[in-house]
């Protein structure tokens, strides 16, 4: 199993950070690997919503659909995909960090199958680096206004 967690403090109120990060249409702006997003169910995000993503990772194009399985607006969002060689669950949590800042935590967990199981040992550090860069980009975007 791969379980990667990273977090960052963003100098914006929790409502601002959560609203931006929870909107899948904003993902290409702050996720380096996500290239396109398309709704499979009508927006906005709700329990059961499905969104298709196209990403590039390790030189490969990956197409996958996330289903939103938990939603506590402004506090927590969980989305999960079951297809492909590396089923993944992504969790966002947001907490007040003092003043008007927010602590955002990003967690990706998954259980790779087949060859991906061997690659999991290499993937976790790569995922951690990518996730840190993505959160830094989100921080930069939101703090710039």
Legacy VTK file of the C-alpha trace (Angstrom):
# vtk DataFile Version 3.0
C-alpha trace
ASCII
DATASET POLYDATA
POINTS 145 float
0.000 0.000 0.000
1.093 3.558 -0.719
0.097 6.238 1.789
1.532 9.715 1.208
0.575 12.736 3.288
1.765 16.323 3.001
0.441 19.665 4.171
1.000 23.388 3.872
-0.107 26.601 5.534
-1.788 29.099 3.212
-2.384 32.721 4.208
-6.042 32.752 3.237
-9.207 31.906 5.195
-10.273 28.261 5.239
-13.420 29.003 3.208
-11.338 30.519 0.385
-8.786 27.676 0.281
-11.413 24.941 0.510
-13.679 26.450 -2.144
-10.816 26.758 -4.637
-9.167 23.390 -3.955
-12.460 21.457 -3.853
-13.514 22.698 -7.304
-12.186 20.124 -9.791
-12.160 22.729 -12.568
-9.290 24.462 -10.727
-7.129 21.308 -10.551
-5.075 22.003 -13.727
-4.105 25.404 -12.270
-2.346 23.890 -9.257
-1.688 20.211 -10.046
1.306 20.001 -12.383
0.348 16.540 -13.664
-3.372 17.156 -14.296
-3.959 18.336 -17.850
-7.747 18.193 -18.294
-10.883 17.816 -16.201
-14.399 17.005 -17.353
-17.580 16.428 -15.404
-19.327 13.070 -15.800
-22.152 14.218 -13.530
-23.553 17.756 -13.328
-21.575 20.233 -11.195
-21.116 21.318 -8.456
-19.326 18.718 -6.337
-21.683 16.605 -4.244
-21.589 13.108 -2.807
-21.507 10.722 -5.751
-20.251 13.328 -8.238
-17.911 11.917 -10.867
-15.140 13.834 -12.600
-12.777 12.547 -15.297
-9.136 13.614 -15.172
-6.327 13.258 -17.681
-2.897 13.383 -16.083
0.696 12.772 -17.047
2.835 10.813 -14.601
6.157 9.088 -15.206
5.908 9.916 -18.897
2.530 8.231 -19.320
-0.919 9.656 -19.935
-3.425 8.437 -17.374
-7.195 8.757 -17.722
-9.243 8.100 -14.604
-12.542 9.009 -12.987
-12.825 10.114 -9.376
-16.053 9.674 -7.430
-16.605 11.996 -4.485
-17.311 9.753 -1.501
-17.154 12.143 1.447
-17.844 15.859 1.599
-17.837 18.143 4.613
-17.630 21.573 2.924
-14.746 23.642 4.192
-13.374 20.777 6.279
-12.897 17.548 4.307
-13.276 16.089 0.827
-12.592 12.472 -0.175
-12.563 11.177 -3.745
-11.765 7.709 -4.971
-11.071 5.880 -8.208
-11.300 2.131 -8.612
-10.158 1.592 -12.199
-6.653 1.091 -13.534
-3.584 -0.607 -12.116
-3.365 1.809 -9.185
-6.727 2.512 -7.489
-6.333 5.707 -5.492
-8.090 7.668 -2.790
-7.361 11.382 -2.389
-8.309 13.263 0.756
-8.198 17.010 1.324
-8.629 18.437 4.811
-8.680 22.075 5.810
-8.182 23.515 9.299
-7.804 27.017 10.693
-4.123 27.746 11.301
-4.319 30.979 13.258
-5.098 34.431 12.031
-6.650 34.111 8.610
-4.471 31.158 7.549
-5.420 27.607 6.656
-3.583 24.321 7.074
-4.402 22.149 4.042
-3.492 18.474 4.160
-3.339 16.359 1.008
-3.301 12.559 1.362
-3.124 9.943 -1.387
-3.542 6.264 -0.572
-3.758 3.287 -2.857
-3.016 -0.369 -3.327
-1.215 -1.007 -6.603
-1.657 -4.319 -8.400
0.698 -6.325 -10.604
3.830 -4.486 -11.728
2.574 -1.351 -9.997
3.005 -3.141 -6.654
6.753 -3.356 -7.295
6.832 0.252 -8.467
5.073 1.411 -5.270
8.401 1.602 -3.427
9.670 4.101 -5.980
6.343 5.864 -6.475
5.793 7.016 -2.883
8.787 9.413 -2.766
7.960 10.678 -6.265
4.338 11.237 -5.272
5.429 13.074 -2.111
7.632 15.447 -4.130
4.852 16.072 -6.653
2.277 16.644 -3.914
4.547 19.141 -2.135
5.050 21.041 -5.394
1.304 21.021 -6.067
0.502 22.416 -2.621
3.222 25.064 -3.048
1.608 26.081 -6.351
-1.807 26.260 -4.665
-0.317 28.427 -1.899
1.294 30.723 -4.477
-1.937 31.096 -6.453
-4.132 31.790 -3.454
-1.736 34.099 -1.642
-1.253 36.149 -4.819
-4.976 36.864 -4.734
LINES 1 146
145 0 1 2 3 4 5 6 7 8 9 10 11 12 13 14 15 16 17 18 19 20 21 22 23 24 25 26 27 28 29 30 31 32 33 34 35 36 37 38 39 40 41 42 43 44 45 46 47 48 49 50 51 52 53 54 55 56 57 58 59 60 61 62 63 64 65 66 67 68 69 70 71 72 73 74 75 76 77 78 79 80 81 82 83 84 85 86 87 88 89 90 91 92 93 94 95 96 97 98 99 100 101 102 103 104 105 106 107 108 109 110 111 112 113 114 115 116 117 118 119 120 121 122 123 124 125 126 127 128 129 130 131 132 133 134 135 136 137 138 139 140 141 142 143 144
